[in-house]
Amino acid sequence: MDPKQARAWVMYDWANSAFATTMIAAVLPIFYQNVAAAGLDDAIATSYWAFSQTIAMILVAVLSPLLGAAADVGGRKGTYLMIAAILGAAASSAMALTGTGDYIFVSILFIIATLGFSGGNTFYDSMLRDIAAPSERDMLSARGYMFGYIGGGLLLLVHVVMIQGWESIGFTSQIQAMQLVFLTSGLWWLLFAIPLFRRFPLRDTSASRSAGRSVGQTALHSVKSVASTLLHVKKYPELFKYLIAFWFFNDGISTIISMAAIYGAEIGIGTTHLITALLITQFVGVPFTFLFGKLAGKIGAKRSLYLSLWFYVVIVIFGYFMETALHFYILAFMVGVVQGGSQSLARSIYSRLVPAHKTSEFFGFMSLSGKVSAALGPAVFGFTAAVTGTSRLAILSVLIFFVAGIWMLTRVNLAKGEAEALEDFVPPITRNQGKPPAATL
C-alpha cells in the first residue's frame, strides 16, 4: 500500500463529510423546515424533505451502475470522481443563494449535490481495492470513516459557532449565517479533495479497456457491461445475498441520518440543541469507528456488523419515545457509537466479495442496491408522516429495514463469497487440474 495514496484516499472522506454532516444531517434539514419551507405544515415540510431524498437516491441508483461500468471500461475512476466532487460542491455552495419559501429551489440543488456526493462515492469506494491489500482494507476503510467524522465534525463546530453567534460575528441574521455555512461546505469539499485528485491517476491507462473506442461506443459498452452483470450476478451468490442485506440495513442507516434533525425540529427541539447534538455524534464517532475496526480484527467483520445493526434497532425504538432535548442528545451519542463502524464494515466486507477486475462496476451495483433502498426509506417515512400528520410512526417504520437486513446477513457465507470472487481469476487449465478439455463433437 502506497502511504501517500492511502492518506489522500482517507482525506477525501474528510472532504466530502462536510456535505454528509452539514447538508444531509445537521444544518440543511433545519434550514429546510424553518426557512425554505416556512409556511407549510410541519409534517408536510418533513415529507417534502423526505421526498427530495427519494428523488435524489432514485437518480443515483439509475446512474451508479452505468458510471461504474464506464470507469472500469475506461480506467477513469479519478476523472469521474473529480467531476462528481465539483458538481456536488458547486450545488452545495449555490444553496447560499436560497432563502425563505425557496423549498423547491433547495430541493433541486440538494438533488444535484447528492448526485455528486453519492455518485462520487461509487468511484471512491471502488478505489479501496486498488489502494489496499485485503488484509489492510478493514483498517483503511475505518480510517476513512474516522477522518470523515473528524473533518465533518470540525467544520460543523465552526458552523455551530457561526449560527449561534451570528449577531456577535456581524451577520445581519441567522439565515445569512446559514447561507455562508452552505458556501463554506462546498469549498471545504473541493479543497480537501485535491490530494486524491493528485495522487490517484485521473486515467489508469494500464487498466483501460476502451482504447480506440468513441464516447458513444464506450457508453454502449458500459450499458452492455451492466446488463451482463445483471444477467450473471448469480455467479456470485454470496455477493448477491450480501447486496440484498445491505439494501435493507443501509436503508435504515441512511434514513436515520437524513431524517433525524428534521424529525427533532418537528417535535419541538430547538435549533441549537439539534446542531450541538449532531456535533456530538461526529466526535463520538471518531474513536468508535476506530474501535469497530479493531473489533473486526478480533471477532470478525460480520459479527461486528451484526452488533452495530442490533444497536440501531435499540436506537429506533428509543427515537419513537423521544420527547426532550436530553433525549435527542442521548440518541445522538448512541448513533455516534455505531454509525461510522457499521458503514465502514459494510464497505470493507463488500470489497472482499467483489472480483478484482470489476471493482467499479460492482461498487456501482452496491450503489444501485444501496440507493434504491435509500430511496425507499425516506419515501416510506415521508408518506407515513404525511398520512398520519406526525413522524413518530414514521421513525418506527425504520425497524423493518434493520430486521430484514440482519436476517439476510445471517444467510451470507463470507468465506464462500471470497472464494467465489477469487475463482473468477483461476485460468480454465488450472480449474481442470491441468487436464485437457473433454473432446467435443
C-alpha positions as CSV (number, residue, x, y, z in Angstrom):
1,M,0.0,0.0,0.0
2,D,1.4,3.4,-1.0
3,P,1.1,5.5,2.2
4,K,0.7,8.8,0.3
5,Q,-2.0,7.4,-1.9
6,A,-3.7,5.9,1.2
7,R,-3.6,9.2,3.0
8,A,-5.0,11.0,0.0
9,W,-7.9,8.5,-0.1
10,V,-8.6,9.0,3.6
11,M,-8.6,12.8,3.1
12,Y,-11.5,12.5,0.6
13,D,-13.7,11.2,3.4
14,W,-12.6,14.3,5.4
15,A,-13.5,16.4,2.4
16,N,-17.0,15.1,1.5
17,S,-18.1,14.6,5.1
18,A,-18.8,18.4,5.0
19,F,-21.8,17.5,2.8
20,A,-22.8,14.5,4.9
21,T,-22.8,16.4,8.2
22,T,-23.9,19.9,7.3
23,M,-26.1,19.3,4.3
24,I,-27.6,15.9,4.9
25,A,-27.6,15.5,8.7
26,A,-27.5,18.9,10.5
27,V,-28.0,22.4,9.1
28,L,-29.8,22.0,5.8
29,P,-32.7,19.9,7.2
30,I,-33.3,22.5,9.9
31,F,-33.0,25.3,7.3
32,Y,-35.5,23.5,5.1
33,Q,-38.0,23.0,7.9
34,N,-37.7,26.5,9.4
35,V,-36.8,28.7,6.4
36,A,-37.1,27.2,3.0
37,A,-40.5,25.5,3.8
38,A,-41.7,28.2,6.1
39,G,-45.5,28.5,5.9
40,L,-46.0,24.8,5.2
41,D,-47.4,22.4,7.8
42,D,-44.5,20.8,9.8
43,A,-45.4,17.2,8.7
44,I,-45.8,18.3,5.1
45,A,-42.4,20.1,5.2
46,T,-40.9,16.9,6.6
47,S,-42.4,14.8,3.9
48,Y,-41.2,17.1,1.2
49,W,-37.7,16.8,2.5
50,A,-38.0,13.0,2.6
51,F,-39.3,13.0,-1.0
52,S,-36.3,15.1,-2.1
53,Q,-34.1,12.4,-0.6
54,T,-36.1,9.8,-2.5
55,I,-35.8,11.5,-5.9
56,A,-32.1,12.0,-5.4
57,M,-31.5,8.4,-4.5
58,I,-33.5,7.1,-7.5
59,L,-31.4,9.2,-9.8
60,V,-28.2,7.9,-8.2
61,A,-29.5,4.4,-8.4
62,V,-30.1,4.7,-12.1
63,L,-26.7,6.3,-12.9
64,S,-24.4,4.4,-10.5
65,P,-24.0,1.1,-12.4
66,L,-23.6,3.0,-15.7
67,L,-20.9,5.2,-14.3
68,G,-19.2,2.3,-12.5
69,A,-19.1,0.2,-15.7
70,A,-17.8,3.2,-17.7
71,A,-15.0,3.7,-15.1
72,D,-13.9,0.1,-15.3
73,V,-14.0,0.1,-19.1
74,G,-12.1,3.4,-19.5
75,G,-9.9,3.3,-16.4
76,R,-11.2,6.8,-15.4
77,K,-12.2,6.4,-11.7
78,G,-10.2,9.5,-10.8
79,T,-11.7,11.6,-13.6
80,Y,-15.3,10.7,-12.8
81,L,-14.7,11.3,-9.1
82,M,-13.3,14.7,-9.8
83,I,-16.3,15.6,-11.9
84,A,-18.7,14.4,-9.3
85,A,-17.0,16.3,-6.5
86,I,-17.1,19.5,-8.5
87,L,-20.8,19.1,-9.2
88,G,-21.6,18.3,-5.6
89,A,-19.5,21.1,-4.2
90,A,-20.9,23.7,-6.6
91,A,-24.5,22.8,-5.8
92,S,-23.8,22.9,-2.1
93,S,-22.3,26.4,-2.3
94,A,-25.2,27.5,-4.5
95,M,-27.6,27.0,-1.6
96,A,-26.2,30.2,-0.2
97,L,-28.5,31.9,-2.8
98,T,-31.7,30.4,-1.3
99,G,-34.0,31.9,1.4
100,T,-37.5,31.9,2.8
101,G,-40.0,30.0,0.8
102,D,-37.4,28.5,-1.6
103,Y,-38.1,24.9,-0.8
104,I,-38.4,23.9,-4.4
105,F,-35.0,25.5,-5.3
106,V,-33.4,24.0,-2.2
107,S,-34.8,20.5,-3.2
108,I,-33.4,20.8,-6.7
109,L,-29.9,21.9,-5.5
110,F,-29.9,19.2,-2.9
111,I,-30.7,16.5,-5.5
112,I,-27.8,17.8,-7.7
113,A,-25.4,17.8,-4.8
114,T,-26.5,14.3,-3.7
115,L,-25.8,13.1,-7.2
116,G,-22.2,14.5,-6.8
117,F,-21.8,13.0,-3.3
118,S,-23.3,9.6,-3.8
119,G,-22.2,9.2,-7.4
120,G,-18.7,10.2,-6.5
121,N,-18.7,7.6,-3.7
122,T,-19.2,4.9,-6.2
123,F,-15.7,5.6,-7.6
124,Y,-14.2,6.5,-4.2
125,D,-15.3,3.2,-2.6
126,S,-14.0,1.2,-5.6
127,M,-10.6,2.7,-5.1
128,L,-10.2,0.8,-1.8
129,R,-9.4,-2.4,-3.6
130,D,-6.8,-0.6,-5.9
131,I,-5.0,1.1,-2.9
132,A,-5.0,-1.6,-0.2
133,A,-4.3,-5.3,0.1
134,P,-7.2,-7.5,1.5
135,S,-5.6,-7.6,5.0
136,E,-5.3,-3.8,5.1
137,R,-8.8,-2.9,3.9
138,D,-10.7,-3.1,7.2
139,M,-8.4,-0.6,8.9
140,L,-8.0,1.7,5.9
141,S,-11.8,1.8,5.5
142,A,-12.2,2.5,9.2
143,R,-9.6,5.3,9.0
144,G,-11.5,6.8,6.1
145,Y,-14.7,7.0,8.2
146,M,-12.8,8.1,11.3
147,F,-11.2,11.1,9.4
148,G,-14.6,11.8,7.8
149,Y,-16.0,12.2,11.3
150,I,-13.1,14.4,12.4
151,G,-13.3,16.6,9.3
152,G,-17.1,16.8,9.2
153,G,-17.1,17.4,12.9
154,L,-14.5,20.2,12.9
155,L,-16.4,22.1,10.1
156,L,-19.7,21.5,11.9
157,L,-18.2,23.0,15.0
158,V,-17.3,26.1,13.1
159,H,-20.8,26.2,11.6
160,V,-22.3,25.9,15.1
161,V,-20.3,29.0,16.2
162,M,-21.4,30.8,13.1
163,I,-25.1,30.0,13.5
164,Q,-25.3,30.5,17.3
165,G,-23.1,33.6,17.4
166,W,-24.4,35.2,14.2
167,E,-25.1,38.6,15.8
168,S,-21.7,39.0,17.5
169,I,-19.9,37.8,14.4
170,G,-21.6,40.5,12.3
171,F,-24.2,38.7,10.2
172,T,-27.5,40.5,9.6
173,S,-29.5,37.4,10.5
174,Q,-29.2,33.7,11.4
175,I,-30.4,33.0,7.9
176,Q,-27.4,34.8,6.4
177,A,-25.1,32.7,8.7
178,M,-26.7,29.5,7.4
179,Q,-26.2,30.7,3.8
180,L,-22.5,31.2,4.5
181,V,-22.4,27.7,6.1
182,F,-23.6,26.3,2.8
183,L,-20.9,28.2,0.8
184,T,-18.1,27.0,3.1
185,S,-19.3,23.4,2.9
186,G,-18.9,23.3,-0.8
187,L,-15.5,25.0,-0.6
188,W,-14.3,22.6,2.1
189,W,-15.3,19.6,0.0
190,L,-13.5,20.8,-3.1
191,L,-10.3,21.9,-1.3
192,F,-9.6,18.7,0.6
193,A,-10.5,16.5,-2.4
194,I,-7.4,17.9,-4.3
195,P,-4.9,15.4,-2.7
196,L,-6.7,12.4,-4.0
197,F,-7.0,14.0,-7.5
198,R,-3.2,14.4,-7.4
199,R,-2.3,11.0,-6.0
200,F,-4.8,8.8,-7.9
201,P,-4.4,8.8,-11.7
202,L,-7.3,10.5,-13.5
203,R,-6.9,7.8,-16.1
204,D,-5.2,4.5,-15.4
205,T,-4.0,3.6,-18.9
206,S,-2.8,0.2,-17.7
207,A,-6.4,-0.7,-16.7
208,S,-8.1,0.9,-19.6
209,R,-10.0,-1.4,-22.0
210,S,-11.6,1.3,-24.1
211,A,-8.7,2.4,-26.2
212,G,-9.8,3.4,-29.7
213,R,-13.5,3.5,-28.8
214,S,-15.6,6.6,-29.3
215,V,-17.6,8.1,-26.5
216,G,-20.7,6.5,-27.9
217,Q,-19.1,3.1,-28.2
218,T,-17.7,3.3,-24.7
219,A,-21.2,4.3,-23.4
220,L,-22.8,1.4,-25.3
221,H,-20.1,-1.0,-23.9
222,S,-20.9,0.3,-20.4
223,V,-24.6,-0.5,-20.8
224,K,-23.8,-3.9,-22.1
225,S,-21.4,-4.5,-19.2
226,V,-24.2,-3.5,-16.7
227,A,-26.6,-5.8,-18.5
228,S,-24.1,-8.6,-18.4
229,T,-23.6,-8.2,-14.7
230,L,-27.3,-8.3,-14.1
231,L,-27.6,-11.5,-16.1
232,H,-24.7,-13.2,-14.4
233,V,-25.0,-11.8,-10.8
234,K,-26.0,-15.3,-9.6
235,K,-22.4,-16.4,-10.5
236,Y,-21.6,-14.7,-7.1
237,P,-24.5,-15.9,-4.9
238,E,-22.9,-14.8,-1.6
239,L,-22.2,-11.3,-3.0
240,F,-25.8,-11.2,-4.3
241,K,-27.2,-12.1,-0.9
242,Y,-25.0,-9.6,0.8
243,L,-26.3,-6.9,-1.6
244,I,-29.8,-7.7,-0.5
245,A,-28.8,-7.5,3.2
246,F,-27.0,-4.2,2.5
247,W,-30.1,-2.9,0.6
248,F,-32.1,-3.2,3.8
249,F,-29.8,-2.2,6.6
250,N,-28.3,0.7,4.6
251,D,-31.9,2.0,4.1
252,G,-32.3,2.1,7.8
253,I,-29.0,3.9,8.4
254,S,-29.4,6.4,5.7
255,T,-33.0,7.2,6.7
256,I,-31.9,7.9,10.3
257,I,-29.0,10.1,9.1
258,S,-31.2,12.2,6.7
259,M,-34.3,12.5,8.9
260,A,-33.1,12.8,12.5
261,A,-32.7,16.6,12.5
262,I,-35.9,17.4,10.8
263,Y,-37.7,14.9,13.0
264,G,-36.3,16.6,16.0
265,A,-37.3,20.0,14.7
266,E,-40.8,18.8,14.1
267,I,-41.3,17.6,17.7
268,G,-40.1,20.9,19.0
269,I,-36.4,20.6,19.8
270,G,-34.6,23.9,19.3
271,T,-32.0,24.5,16.5
272,T,-29.2,25.0,19.0
273,H,-29.8,21.6,20.7
274,L,-30.3,19.8,17.4
275,I,-27.0,21.0,15.8
276,T,-25.0,20.6,19.0
277,A,-26.3,17.1,19.5
278,L,-25.3,16.2,15.9
279,L,-21.9,17.6,16.5
280,I,-21.6,15.2,19.5
281,T,-22.4,12.4,17.0
282,Q,-19.5,13.4,14.9
283,F,-16.9,13.4,17.7
284,V,-18.2,10.3,19.4
285,G,-18.0,8.5,16.0
286,V,-14.2,9.1,15.7
287,P,-13.0,6.7,18.5
288,F,-15.8,4.2,18.0
289,T,-15.2,3.9,14.3
290,F,-11.6,3.0,15.1
291,L,-12.7,0.6,17.8
292,F,-15.1,-1.2,15.4
293,G,-12.1,-1.6,13.1
294,K,-10.2,-3.2,16.0
295,L,-13.2,-5.3,17.0
296,A,-13.5,-6.7,13.5
297,G,-9.9,-7.9,13.8
298,K,-10.8,-9.8,17.0
299,I,-14.3,-11.2,16.4
300,G,-14.6,-10.8,12.6
301,A,-16.2,-8.1,10.5
302,K,-19.5,-9.9,10.1
303,R,-20.1,-10.3,13.9
304,S,-19.1,-6.7,14.4
305,L,-21.6,-5.5,11.8
306,Y,-24.3,-7.6,13.5
307,L,-23.6,-5.9,16.8
308,S,-23.9,-2.4,15.2
309,L,-27.2,-3.2,13.5
310,W,-28.8,-4.6,16.6
311,F,-27.7,-1.4,18.4
312,Y,-29.6,0.5,15.6
313,V,-32.7,-1.4,16.5
314,V,-32.4,0.0,20.0
315,I,-31.9,3.5,18.7
316,V,-35.0,3.4,16.6
317,I,-37.2,2.3,19.5
318,F,-35.7,5.0,21.7
319,G,-36.3,7.5,19.0
320,Y,-40.0,6.7,18.9
321,F,-40.4,7.7,22.6
322,M,-38.1,10.7,22.4
323,E,-39.6,14.0,23.7
324,T,-37.0,16.3,25.1
325,A,-33.6,17.8,24.1
326,L,-31.9,15.5,26.6
327,H,-33.4,12.5,24.8
328,F,-32.0,13.8,21.5
329,Y,-28.6,14.2,23.0
330,I,-28.7,10.6,24.2
331,L,-29.9,9.5,20.8
332,A,-27.1,11.4,19.1
333,F,-24.5,9.8,21.3
334,M,-25.9,6.3,20.5
335,V,-25.8,6.9,16.8
336,G,-22.2,8.1,17.0
337,V,-21.3,4.8,18.6
338,V,-22.3,2.7,15.6
339,Q,-22.7,5.0,12.5
340,G,-19.2,5.0,11.3
341,G,-18.3,1.5,12.3
342,S,-21.4,0.0,10.6
343,Q,-20.7,1.8,7.3
344,S,-17.0,1.1,7.4
345,L,-17.5,-2.6,8.0
346,A,-20.2,-2.8,5.3
347,R,-17.8,-1.3,2.7
348,S,-14.9,-3.5,3.8
349,I,-16.9,-6.7,3.7
350,Y,-18.2,-5.9,0.2
351,S,-14.7,-5.3,-1.1
352,R,-13.8,-8.9,-0.2
353,L,-16.7,-10.3,-2.2
354,V,-16.0,-8.3,-5.4
355,P,-14.0,-9.7,-8.3
356,A,-10.9,-7.5,-8.6
357,H,-11.3,-6.7,-12.3
358,K,-14.9,-5.5,-11.8
359,T,-14.5,-3.2,-8.8
360,S,-16.1,0.0,-10.2
361,E,-18.8,-1.9,-11.9
362,F,-19.7,-4.0,-8.8
363,F,-19.4,-1.0,-6.5
364,G,-21.8,0.7,-8.9
365,F,-24.2,-2.1,-8.2
366,M,-23.6,-1.6,-4.5
367,S,-24.7,2.0,-5.0
368,L,-27.6,0.7,-7.1
369,S,-28.8,-1.6,-4.4
370,G,-28.0,1.0,-1.6
371,K,-29.5,3.9,-3.4
372,V,-32.7,2.1,-4.4
373,S,-33.1,1.2,-0.8
374,A,-32.2,4.7,0.4
375,A,-34.9,6.0,-1.9
376,L,-37.5,3.7,-0.3
377,G,-36.7,4.6,3.3
378,P,-37.4,8.3,3.1
379,A,-40.4,7.6,0.8
380,V,-41.9,5.4,3.5
381,F,-41.0,7.9,6.2
382,G,-42.5,10.8,4.2
383,F,-45.6,9.0,3.2
384,T,-46.2,7.9,6.8
385,A,-45.6,11.4,8.1
386,A,-48.0,13.0,5.5
387,V,-50.8,10.5,6.2
388,T,-50.6,10.4,10.0
389,G,-49.6,14.1,10.5
390,T,-46.7,13.0,12.7
391,S,-43.3,11.5,12.2
392,R,-43.4,9.2,15.3
393,L,-44.9,6.3,13.5
394,A,-42.6,7.1,10.5
395,I,-39.5,6.7,12.6
396,L,-40.8,3.4,14.0
397,S,-41.2,2.1,10.4
398,V,-37.4,2.1,10.0
399,L,-37.3,-1.0,12.2
400,I,-38.5,-3.1,9.3
401,F,-35.3,-2.4,7.3
402,F,-32.9,-3.2,10.1
403,V,-34.6,-6.5,11.0
404,A,-34.8,-7.6,7.3
405,G,-31.1,-6.7,6.8
406,I,-30.0,-8.6,9.9
407,W,-31.9,-11.7,8.8
408,M,-30.5,-11.6,5.3
409,L,-27.0,-11.1,6.6
410,T,-27.3,-14.4,8.5
411,R,-27.6,-16.1,5.1
412,V,-24.3,-14.8,3.8
413,N,-21.2,-17.0,4.0
414,L,-18.2,-14.7,3.7
415,A,-15.6,-17.4,3.2
416,K,-17.5,-18.9,0.4
417,G,-18.1,-15.5,-1.1
418,E,-14.4,-14.6,-1.1
419,A,-13.7,-17.9,-2.8
420,E,-16.3,-17.2,-5.4
421,A,-14.7,-13.8,-6.2
422,L,-11.2,-15.4,-6.4
423,E,-12.4,-18.3,-8.5
424,D,-13.2,-15.8,-11.3
425,F,-9.5,-15.4,-11.9
426,V,-8.4,-19.0,-12.0
427,P,-7.4,-20.0,-15.6
428,P,-9.5,-22.8,-17.1
429,I,-6.5,-25.1,-17.3
430,T,-6.0,-24.7,-13.5
431,R,-9.6,-25.5,-12.8
432,N,-9.2,-28.7,-14.8
433,Q,-6.1,-29.6,-12.8
434,G,-4.0,-29.5,-15.9
435,K,-6.2,-32.0,-17.8
436,P,-7.1,-31.4,-21.4
437,P,-10.6,-30.3,-22.2
438,A,-13.1,-33.0,-22.9
439,A,-13.5,-33.9,-26.6
440,T,-16.5,-32.3,-28.3
441,L,-18.3,-33.5,-31.4
